[in-house]
Amino acid sequence: MTASPHTRSLGYFTDVALRRHEGATVTRHRRHTSVQSPFNPSFWWGNYLLLDEAPTAGTLDAWEAEFRRIFPEAAHTTFGVNLPAAELTDLESLRARGYGAYQDTVLTAARTHAPRTLNRDAQLRPPNTDADWAAVLELRMAVNAADPHGHAPDGYRTFAQGKLGSYRRLQEGGHGTYLAAFDDQGRALSGLGIFDCGDGVARYQSVETHPEYRARGLAGTLVHTAAEWAREHHGTRQLVIVADPGYHAQALYESVGFAPTETQTGLEKRPAE
């Protein structure tokens, strides 16, 4: 993969590529990159600063001022760290300032293999109609409602509608596909996106399964099917997926052929409730 000289994290290389496909403005500054998605202002990770180095208690004031300069109306604050394995040396100080930190696992694979439990009951296909996309929205709402750290429903619906609108435009523009598992009533039981990032790299997005339909092999089947789709339609040589290391999804991805490659680090301060 040939990344730009300012993109040192594989996770953020793919993130930024997808934001560009969605229509975001990506601007390089002296020590950071700004990613702006004014068409979806509630998407925190569509409106953030990607820093060349990890922020510290001593640099945070300056970075917050820069964030407010670029995003004067934002209620959130988000910083990515453009390193494959960043160390947050002042983590307790950052948390005291209201920031949540995450260090997700970036996993890669050249290709995948079928999961042990291959689901053959659901219909695996892209959403093609307004009704299909509405079903996917309800899937996302159900997943959020079941999450103990989920967002307020009204605000999350607005965000999810904007995000799915972006996925639909990417799909219709030939940049990849959203793939869902539908039942015979047209309900979306599970879904994910897979999109081309250039240089033979494809990135998964939003792997989700309805809480009432988990443990049926749906997610693993979708991940494998999407990998084969990307190889066939985009000549993908490297698949990238990102997982919370404290959640069971990472083990699922490893079970179909992914291996940890690096860590993706970010800081976010949520809007005041």
Long-range contacts (C-beta under 8 A, 24 or more apart in sequence): 1-199, 1-200, 1-201, 1-238, 2-199, 3-199, 6-33, 6-52, 6-82, 7-82, 8-82, 8-83, 8-84, 9-80, 9-81, 9-82, 9-83, 9-84, 9-106, 9-262, 9-264, 10-84, 10-106, 10-108, 10-240, 10-261, 10-262, 11-104, 11-106, 11-240, 11-242, 11-262, 11-264, 12-50, 12-80, 12-82, 12-264, 13-197, 13-201, 14-197, 14-201, 14-203, 14-240, 15-45, 15-80, 15-203, 16-50, 17-197, 17-198, 17-201, 17-203, 18-170, 18-195, 18-197, 18-203, 18-205, 19-46, 21-170, 21-173, 21-175, 21-195, 22-46, 22-166, 22-169, 22-170, 23-166, 23-169, 32-63, 32-66, 33-82, 34-70, 36-70, 36-71, 39-162, 40-159, 40-162, 40-163, 40-165, 40-166, 41-73, 41-74, 42-155, 42-158, 42-159, 42-162, 43-159, 43-162, 43-163, 44-76, 44-78, 44-268, 44-270, 45-78, 45-80, 45-266, 45-268, 47-71, 47-74, 47-76, 47-78, 48-78, 48-79, 48-80, 48-266, 49-78, 49-79, 49-80, 50-79, 50-80, 50-81, 50-82, 51-79, 51-80, 51-81, 51-82, 52-82, 53-81, 53-83, 53-86, 54-81, 54-83, 54-86, 54-87, 54-88, 54-89, 54-265, 55-79, 55-81, 55-90, 55-94, 55-267, 56-89, 56-90, 56-93, 57-90, 57-93, 57-94, 57-97, 58-90, 60-93, 60-94, 60-97, 75-271, 75-272, 76-268, 76-269, 76-270, 76-271, 77-268, 77-269, 78-266, 78-267, 78-268, 78-269, 79-266, 79-267, 79-268, 80-264, 80-265, 80-266, 81-265, 81-266, 81-267, 83-265, 84-261, 84-262, 84-263, 85-262, 85-263, 86-263, 86-265, 88-265, 88-267, 94-267, 97-269, 98-269, 99-267, 99-268, 99-269, 100-267, 100-268, 100-269, 100-270, 101-265, 101-266, 101-267, 102-244, 102-265, 102-266, 102-268, 103-245, 103-263, 103-264, 103-265, 104-242, 104-243, 104-244, 104-245, 104-263, 104-264, 104-266, 105-242, 105-243, 105-244, 105-245, 105-250, 105-260, 105-263, 105-264, 106-240, 106-241, 106-242, 106-260, 106-261, 106-262, 106-263, 106-264, 107-240, 107-241, 107-242, 107-243, 107-250, 107-253, 107-254, 107-258, 107-259, 107-260, 107-261, 108-238, 108-239, 108-240, 108-241, 108-258, 108-259, 108-261, 109-227, 109-238, 109-239, 109-256, 109-257, 109-258, 109-259, 110-237, 110-238, 110-239, 111-227, 111-228, 111-231, 111-239, 111-257, 112-223, 112-224, 112-227, 112-228, 112-239, 112-256, 112-257, 112-258, 113-224, 113-256, 113-257, 114-221, 114-224, 114-256, 115-217, 115-220, 115-221, 115-223, 115-224, 115-252, 115-255, 115-256, 116-217, 116-220, 116-255, 117-216, 117-217, 117-220, 117-221, 118-217, 118-220, 118-221, 119-181, 119-216, 119-217, 119-218, 119-220, 119-221, 121-183, 121-216, 122-181, 122-182, 122-183, 122-189, 122-190, 122-218, 122-221, 123-181, 123-182, 123-183, 123-184, 124-179, 124-180, 124-181, 124-182, 124-221, 124-222, 124-225, 125-179, 125-180, 125-182, 126-171, 126-177, 126-178, 126-179, 126-180, 127-168, 127-178, 127-180, 127-188, 131-186, 132-180, 132-182, 132-186, 132-188, 133-164, 133-168, 135-180, 135-182, 135-186, 135-187, 135-188, 136-164, 136-178, 136-180, 136-188, 136-191, 137-161, 137-164, 138-187, 138-188, 139-180, 139-187, 139-188, 139-189, 139-190, 139-191, 139-208, 139-210, 140-164, 140-206, 140-208, 142-210, 142-211, 142-212, 143-208, 143-209, 143-210, 143-211, 146-211, 152-273, 163-206, 167-193, 167-205, 167-206, 170-195, 176-202, 176-230, 176-234, 177-226, 177-229, 177-233, 179-222, 179-225, 179-226, 179-229, 180-222, 181-218, 181-221, 181-222, 189-213, 189-218, 190-218, 190-219, 190-222, 191-222, 192-219, 192-222, 192-223, 192-226, 194-226, 194-227, 194-229, 194-230, 196-230, 196-234, 196-236, 197-240, 200-235, 200-236, 200-237, 200-238, 201-236, 201-237, 201-238, 201-239, 201-240, 202-230, 202-234, 202-236, 202-238, 202-239, 202-240, 203-240, 203-241, 204-239, 204-240, 204-241, 204-242, 207-241, 207-249, 219-249, 219-252, 220-252, 220-255, 220-256, 223-252, 223-253, 223-256, 224-256, 227-256
